[in-house]
């Protein structure tokens, strides 16, 4: 993710050193949220910020913003990647958490890519009907982009005119009938809050089942390809597109639950 703009006019990113913790590497652009473990656990210690993705914990609840530091390995205290200059390097976890730089603006809008590595397999297509076992209901107005390897299907971008659980009606049929070997990513229409972050909390995933307590909202969506400049995603302009080259889809997201603006 990256900082895109703020809901406050003329606002600039506010960057601060904050305590951070994860059992794995943290990456530049990763969305953070307040830790959820007990203060005496010597993990996030109840004061550090952790990856905003959550499987058994609430996702993006008491969010902070994105990490803008280099990668670091919290399993090796005091060992950092080149370019990371921490203010505080504890010798062990009991000496306190590590620190990294993060954007903390409560009303920041972040640009997140829909992660194509998390594409899901379709079942089939029949004229304008797309069948996907894990597709959500009530995502009318969203888009699907085919990212598989099936000639005539890959690179197709379609608007979802109507959606039901497990299937939807696209704006037009594909050039070639889709099969179970094809995969898609899908956007969520603006104002949707049924989001789900990828495991690294650096982008959005297409997986239908959202995590507990999701507290992000889609502001707008964008598309970019070799033959399309970065531009807002609009039905009138982008429905029925075929053979898009290296297309990527993005969303502006806002934090509905911020640790400094609950």
ROZA-367566 format. One record per residue (C-alpha): x, y, z; residue in three letters. Coordinates in nm, 2 decimals, m for minus. Each point is the difference from the previous one (the first is absolute). Layout:
! residues N
{{X, Y, Z}, "ALA"},
...
This chain:
! residues 262
{{0.00, 0.00, 0.00}, "UNK"},
{{0.10, 0.36, m0.03}, "UNK"},
{{m0.14, 0.33, 0.13}, "UNK"},
{{m0.23, 0.15, m0.26}, "UNK"},
{{m0.16, 0.30, 0.15}, "UNK"},
{{m0.19, 0.12, 0.31}, "UNK"},
{{m0.36, 0.09, 0.08}, "UNK"},
{{0.14, 0.32, 0.15}, "UNK"},
{{0.08, 0.27, m0.25}, "UNK"},
{{0.37, 0.07, m0.04}, "UNK"},
{{0.09, m0.28, 0.25}, "UNK"},
{{0.34, m0.15, m0.03}, "UNK"},
{{0.12, m0.35, 0.13}, "UNK"},
{{0.09, 0.01, 0.37}, "UNK"},
{{0.29, m0.24, 0.05}, "UNK"},
{{0.09, m0.11, 0.35}, "UNK"},
{{0.21, m0.27, 0.17}, "UNK"},
{{m0.23, m0.26, 0.14}, "UNK"},
{{0.05, m0.33, 0.18}, "UNK"},
{{m0.05, m0.29, m0.24}, "UNK"},
{{m0.02, m0.38, 0.03}, "UNK"},
{{m0.06, m0.30, m0.21}, "UNK"},
{{0.10, m0.37, 0.01}, "UNK"},
{{0.12, 0.04, m0.36}, "UNK"},
{{0.14, 0.27, m0.22}, "UNK"},
{{m0.18, 0.33, m0.02}, "UNK"},
{{0.02, 0.18, m0.34}, "UNK"},
{{m0.01, 0.36, m0.12}, "UNK"},
{{m0.36, 0.08, m0.09}, "UNK"},
{{m0.15, m0.24, 0.25}, "UNK"},
{{m0.31, 0.12, 0.18}, "UNK"},
{{0.04, m0.01, 0.38}, "UNK"},
{{m0.25, m0.03, 0.29}, "UNK"},
{{0.03, 0.00, 0.38}, "UNK"},
{{0.12, m0.33, 0.14}, "UNK"},
{{m0.26, m0.22, 0.17}, "UNK"},
{{0.20, m0.22, 0.24}, "UNK"},
{{0.04, 0.04, 0.38}, "UNK"},
{{0.25, 0.27, 0.10}, "UNK"},
{{0.22, m0.26, 0.18}, "UNK"},
{{0.03, m0.24, m0.29}, "UNK"},
{{0.33, 0.15, m0.12}, "UNK"},
{{m0.15, m0.02, m0.35}, "UNK"},
{{m0.16, 0.33, m0.12}, "UNK"},
{{m0.02, 0.07, 0.38}, "UNK"},
{{m0.33, 0.17, m0.04}, "UNK"},
{{0.16, 0.32, m0.12}, "UNK"},
{{0.16, m0.09, m0.34}, "UNK"},
{{m0.16, 0.01, m0.34}, "UNK"},
{{m0.04, m0.32, m0.20}, "UNK"},
{{m0.11, m0.11, m0.35}, "UNK"},
{{m0.36, 0.11, m0.05}, "UNK"},
{{m0.09, m0.33, m0.16}, "UNK"},
{{m0.17, m0.23, 0.25}, "UNK"},
{{m0.13, m0.36, m0.02}, "UNK"},
{{m0.11, m0.05, 0.36}, "UNK"},
{{0.02, 0.37, 0.10}, "UNK"},
{{m0.19, 0.30, m0.13}, "UNK"},
{{0.14, 0.14, m0.32}, "UNK"},
{{0.11, 0.37, m0.02}, "UNK"},
{{m0.18, 0.08, 0.33}, "UNK"},
{{0.20, 0.28, 0.17}, "UNK"},
{{0.20, 0.04, m0.32}, "UNK"},
{{0.29, 0.24, m0.01}, "UNK"},
{{0.12, 0.04, m0.36}, "UNK"},
{{0.27, m0.15, m0.22}, "UNK"},
{{0.36, m0.08, 0.09}, "UNK"},
{{0.24, 0.21, m0.20}, "UNK"},
{{0.32, m0.17, 0.12}, "UNK"},
{{0.21, m0.27, m0.15}, "UNK"},
{{m0.05, m0.37, 0.08}, "UNK"},
{{0.12, m0.12, 0.34}, "UNK"},
{{0.01, m0.34, 0.17}, "UNK"},
{{m0.16, 0.01, 0.34}, "UNK"},
{{0.13, m0.35, 0.08}, "UNK"},
{{0.35, 0.12, 0.01}, "UNK"},
{{0.01, 0.29, 0.23}, "UNK"},
{{0.22, 0.29, m0.12}, "UNK"},
{{0.04, m0.14, m0.35}, "UNK"},
{{m0.14, 0.22, m0.27}, "UNK"},
{{0.00, 0.02, m0.38}, "UNK"},
{{0.23, 0.26, m0.16}, "UNK"},
{{m0.16, 0.35, 0.02}, "UNK"},
{{m0.20, m0.06, 0.32}, "UNK"},
{{0.13, 0.24, 0.27}, "UNK"},
{{m0.20, m0.06, 0.32}, "UNK"},
{{m0.01, 0.24, 0.29}, "UNK"},
{{m0.02, m0.29, 0.25}, "UNK"},
{{0.17, m0.34, m0.04}, "UNK"},
{{m0.09, m0.23, 0.29}, "UNK"},
{{0.23, m0.29, 0.08}, "UNK"},
{{m0.29, m0.24, 0.07}, "UNK"},
{{m0.38, 0.01, m0.02}, "UNK"},
{{m0.02, 0.07, 0.38}, "UNK"},
{{0.18, 0.33, m0.06}, "UNK"},
{{m0.29, 0.13, m0.20}, "UNK"},
{{m0.12, 0.00, m0.36}, "UNK"},
{{0.19, 0.10, m0.31}, "UNK"},
{{m0.08, 0.34, m0.15}, "UNK"},
{{m0.08, 0.09, m0.36}, "UNK"},
{{m0.13, 0.30, m0.20}, "UNK"},
{{m0.37, 0.00, m0.09}, "UNK"},
{{m0.25, 0.25, m0.14}, "UNK"},
{{m0.26, 0.07, 0.27}, "UNK"},
{{m0.25, 0.24, m0.15}, "UNK"},
{{m0.35, m0.12, 0.11}, "UNK"},
{{m0.17, 0.12, m0.32}, "UNK"},
{{0.26, m0.12, m0.24}, "UNK"},
{{m0.11, m0.18, m0.32}, "UNK"},
{{0.23, m0.28, m0.11}, "UNK"},
{{0.03, m0.14, m0.35}, "UNK"},
{{m0.01, m0.38, 0.02}, "UNK"},
{{0.05, m0.24, m0.29}, "UNK"},
{{m0.23, m0.30, m0.04}, "UNK"},
{{0.25, m0.28, 0.04}, "UNK"},
{{0.01, m0.22, m0.31}, "UNK"},
{{0.19, m0.28, 0.18}, "UNK"},
{{m0.33, m0.05, 0.20}, "UNK"},
{{m0.21, m0.05, m0.32}, "UNK"},
{{m0.28, m0.26, 0.04}, "UNK"},
{{m0.10, m0.27, m0.25}, "UNK"},
{{m0.33, 0.03, m0.18}, "UNK"},
{{m0.24, m0.28, m0.08}, "UNK"},
{{m0.11, 0.10, m0.35}, "UNK"},
{{m0.16, 0.27, m0.21}, "UNK"},
{{m0.31, m0.03, m0.22}, "UNK"},
{{m0.06, 0.31, m0.21}, "UNK"},
{{m0.01, 0.28, 0.25}, "UNK"},
{{m0.03, m0.22, 0.31}, "UNK"},
{{0.31, m0.06, 0.21}, "UNK"},
{{m0.01, m0.28, 0.26}, "UNK"},
{{0.24, 0.01, 0.29}, "UNK"},
{{m0.06, m0.21, 0.30}, "UNK"},
{{0.13, 0.25, 0.25}, "UNK"},
{{m0.14, 0.31, m0.16}, "UNK"},
{{m0.19, 0.23, 0.24}, "UNK"},
{{m0.35, 0.13, m0.04}, "UNK"},
{{m0.07, 0.37, m0.02}, "UNK"},
{{0.31, 0.11, m0.18}, "UNK"},
{{m0.19, 0.14, m0.29}, "UNK"},
{{0.19, 0.29, m0.15}, "UNK"},
{{0.34, m0.17, 0.06}, "UNK"},
{{0.24, m0.12, m0.27}, "UNK"},
{{0.17, m0.34, m0.08}, "UNK"},
{{0.33, m0.03, m0.17}, "UNK"},
{{0.12, m0.33, m0.15}, "UNK"},
{{0.36, m0.08, 0.09}, "UNK"},
{{0.04, m0.36, m0.10}, "UNK"},
{{0.18, m0.14, m0.31}, "UNK"},
{{m0.30, m0.09, m0.22}, "UNK"},
{{0.03, 0.17, m0.34}, "UNK"},
{{m0.30, 0.22, m0.07}, "UNK"},
{{m0.09, 0.02, 0.36}, "UNK"},
{{0.32, 0.13, 0.17}, "UNK"},
{{0.01, 0.38, 0.00}, "UNK"},
{{m0.38, 0.04, m0.01}, "UNK"},
{{m0.16, 0.27, 0.22}, "UNK"},
{{m0.37, m0.02, 0.07}, "UNK"},
{{m0.25, 0.21, 0.20}, "UNK"},
{{m0.23, m0.20, 0.24}, "UNK"},
{{m0.35, 0.11, m0.09}, "UNK"},
{{m0.17, m0.22, 0.25}, "UNK"},
{{0.14, m0.24, 0.26}, "UNK"},
{{m0.12, m0.30, 0.20}, "UNK"},
{{0.17, m0.24, 0.23}, "UNK"},
{{0.22, m0.21, m0.22}, "UNK"},
{{m0.07, 0.17, m0.34}, "UNK"},
{{m0.04, 0.34, m0.17}, "UNK"},
{{m0.11, 0.15, m0.33}, "UNK"},
{{0.28, 0.18, m0.18}, "UNK"},
{{m0.05, 0.29, m0.24}, "UNK"},
{{0.09, m0.22, m0.30}, "UNK"},
{{0.11, m0.35, m0.08}, "UNK"},
{{0.37, m0.09, m0.02}, "UNK"},
{{0.16, m0.05, m0.34}, "UNK"},
{{0.06, m0.36, 0.10}, "UNK"},
{{m0.20, m0.20, 0.25}, "UNK"},
{{0.17, m0.01, 0.34}, "UNK"},
{{0.08, m0.33, 0.17}, "UNK"},
{{0.12, m0.12, 0.35}, "UNK"},
{{0.36, 0.06, m0.10}, "UNK"},
{{m0.07, 0.38, m0.02}, "UNK"},
{{0.04, 0.23, 0.30}, "UNK"},
{{m0.13, 0.34, 0.10}, "UNK"},
{{0.05, 0.29, 0.23}, "UNK"},
{{m0.29, 0.22, 0.08}, "UNK"},
{{m0.04, 0.35, 0.12}, "UNK"},
{{m0.25, 0.12, 0.26}, "UNK"},
{{m0.23, 0.28, m0.10}, "UNK"},
{{0.06, 0.34, 0.17}, "UNK"},
{{m0.13, 0.04, 0.35}, "UNK"},
{{0.02, m0.38, 0.06}, "UNK"},
{{0.14, m0.10, 0.34}, "UNK"},
{{0.02, m0.38, m0.07}, "UNK"},
{{0.37, 0.02, m0.06}, "UNK"},
{{0.27, m0.25, 0.08}, "UNK"},
{{0.38, 0.07, 0.01}, "UNK"},
{{0.26, m0.24, m0.13}, "UNK"},
{{0.21, m0.18, 0.25}, "UNK"},
{{0.27, 0.27, 0.00}, "UNK"},
{{m0.26, 0.29, 0.03}, "UNK"},
{{0.16, 0.16, m0.30}, "UNK"},
{{m0.30, m0.04, m0.23}, "UNK"},
{{m0.35, m0.14, m0.04}, "UNK"},
{{m0.10, m0.35, m0.08}, "UNK"},
{{m0.28, m0.16, m0.20}, "UNK"},
{{m0.08, m0.27, 0.26}, "UNK"},
{{m0.37, 0.03, 0.08}, "UNK"},
{{0.01, m0.09, 0.37}, "UNK"},
{{0.09, 0.32, 0.19}, "UNK"},
{{0.17, 0.01, 0.33}, "UNK"},
{{m0.15, 0.11, 0.33}, "UNK"},
{{m0.06, 0.37, 0.06}, "UNK"},
{{0.11, 0.13, m0.33}, "UNK"},
{{0.02, 0.37, 0.03}, "UNK"},
{{0.10, 0.13, m0.35}, "UNK"},
{{m0.21, 0.17, m0.27}, "UNK"},
{{0.05, 0.02, m0.37}, "UNK"},
{{0.01, 0.36, m0.12}, "UNK"},
{{0.06, m0.06, m0.37}, "UNK"},
{{0.16, m0.25, m0.24}, "UNK"},
{{0.26, 0.05, m0.27}, "UNK"},
{{0.15, m0.19, m0.29}, "UNK"},
{{0.34, 0.01, m0.17}, "UNK"},
{{0.13, m0.20, m0.30}, "UNK"},
{{0.26, 0.03, m0.27}, "UNK"},
{{m0.28, 0.14, m0.22}, "UNK"},
{{m0.19, 0.19, 0.28}, "UNK"},
{{0.15, 0.27, 0.21}, "UNK"},
{{m0.07, 0.00, 0.37}, "UNK"},
{{m0.36, 0.12, 0.01}, "UNK"},
{{m0.32, m0.04, 0.21}, "UNK"},
{{m0.18, m0.32, m0.08}, "UNK"},
{{m0.34, 0.09, m0.17}, "UNK"},
{{m0.26, m0.22, m0.16}, "UNK"},
{{m0.06, 0.23, m0.30}, "UNK"},
{{0.37, 0.00, m0.09}, "UNK"},
{{0.13, m0.34, 0.11}, "UNK"},
{{m0.28, m0.26, m0.04}, "UNK"},
{{0.05, m0.27, m0.25}, "UNK"},
{{0.38, 0.05, m0.03}, "UNK"},
{{0.20, m0.29, m0.15}, "UNK"},
{{0.37, m0.08, m0.03}, "UNK"},
{{0.12, 0.25, 0.26}, "UNK"},
{{0.38, m0.02, 0.03}, "UNK"},
{{0.14, m0.03, 0.35}, "UNK"},
{{m0.31, 0.16, 0.16}, "UNK"},
{{m0.01, 0.08, 0.37}, "UNK"},
{{m0.30, 0.11, 0.21}, "UNK"},
{{0.02, 0.22, 0.30}, "UNK"},
{{m0.23, 0.14, 0.27}, "UNK"},
{{0.01, 0.31, 0.22}, "UNK"},
{{m0.07, m0.11, 0.35}, "UNK"},
{{m0.08, 0.19, 0.32}, "UNK"},
{{0.03, m0.12, 0.36}, "UNK"},
{{m0.33, m0.01, 0.18}, "UNK"},
{{0.16, m0.09, 0.33}, "UNK"},
{{0.32, 0.20, 0.08}, "UNK"},
{{0.19, m0.03, 0.32}, "UNK"},
{{0.01, 0.38, 0.04}, "UNK"},
{{m0.35, 0.07, m0.13}, "UNK"},
{{m0.22, m0.28, 0.12}, "UNK"},
